[in-house]
Structures are given as structure tokens and as C-alpha cells.
Amino acid sequence: MNFLFTGVSLKNKRQSNMDSLILKRGLIGEKDALLAVVCDGVGSLLDGAYASGTSVRMLNEWFDSVTTIERVGLRMRDAVLEINAHIISEGKQKNIDTASTLSALLIIENDYYIVHIGDSRVYIYEDGSLTVLTSDDVSDSGKLSAYIGQNENIFPQYYEGTAVGKIFLVCSDGLYKRMDIGFMAAKLKNWNKRSLQKPVDSLTQYVIERGEQDNISIALVRIES
């Protein structure tokens, strides 16, 4: 199995660093696997970065501990629920206000699994079409309505499907708030088989030139049989 993947997390000088990103390849049950996670700490909370960084660290540890693919996507969702409970407990013990969005993509050979909560996003590009797979957890007023650290009774979104031939883009809201969807589709259409870094650079530069001042995190993944 051939994975192509790259990512970047850019910190704006005027913002505290609330984003956390991981792109990691490994083996699960002797099958090739890749984990891509983007978390964005809630900026209105003083310690939002704690939830973001802790979520990425704990998912990284979970990925390292997985040995079988049985129910692996649902087990990743269970891991996210455990991370949520841990962050709530730590917040109470440390007396900190912390919360984060989370978009996690796991690919094992031909299949993908996604767990998502908040307003980071996962896009899929396939056969000339770009779609947002996840739904933003926001209220009518635009405020986050679901996130890691909210309460014990969160309900993360869950998706699974066939990964071959698709490009997956996982990102924080710093990338898409000022993004033109047509521009994004065009850059993914013209991806280079030897590297995905060029479209990543083009997309981040596009929103920065249009005045984006938030932190920007993006992971780009393609799988070929």
C-alpha cells in the first residue's frame, strides 16, 4: 500500500498556539496504517491549548497500542470519549478552563475511519469532486456547540468507508474560514504524485494573503493501491 502524506501547523505571531497536529504511520495487525489528527484549542479559554495537546498525545499513544483491526474505528471513537473524560477530570483537578475541537482520520490499507467533534474539518477529494465529510458542531450564532472538554455526554461524529483513490484533507478552521472552495479543489486536482507539499503550501499561503490571522493546521493524505 502506498501512502502519500504531509502536513503543517503554522502559528500566527498574534495568537497563542492552540493547534495540535499529528501525522503518523505504523502497523496495526501487520497492516499498513496512518493516523492524522488535527485539534484546535478553544481560543476563548485561557488553557485551550492543554486540551488540544493532550488529545493529540493520547491518540498517538492509543495508535501505538492498537494490535488488531477488529472494530478499530469504533475503538478510536471510544478512545476519544476516554480522552474527553480525562481532560474534564484534569481540568477540575488543575483548575483550568480547557477545551478543543478534534478531527481524527485513521487509514488502514483500503479503509478509512473518522472521529470528529467541533469545527475543524475533514474534506474528501475524489474524481474531481471536493466535499466536506464532517459537519461543523456550531450553533446558529456561530459558536461551538460540541467539543472535547464540554461534558461527559458528548457524541462525536463517526464515518468510515473506502480510502483508495481519495485525497483526505484534515484542517483547523484557520484554513477554511477564508478559503475559496473552488481554489481548494483546483489545488488538490493538480497534486504532484511525488509530493503533496505543493498544494499544502498553496492553500496556506492563499488564506494568509487574504488576511487570516488564526493558527493554521492541515494534514493531506492520499492512498494508492
WOFENCOR-V419491 format. One record per helix or strand of 3 or more residues. SS is the DSSP state (hx for helix, st for strand). FROM is the first residue (numbers start at 1). TO is the last residue. If there is no record, write none. Layout:
ss: <SS/SS>
from: <FROM/FROM>
to: <TO/TO>
This chain:
ss: <st/st/st/hx/hx/st/st/st/st/st/st/hx/hx/hx/st>
from: <2/19/31/48/72/100/111/121/129/157/167/173/181/197/216>
to: <10/28/41/65/94/108/117/126/132/162/171/176/189/209/224>
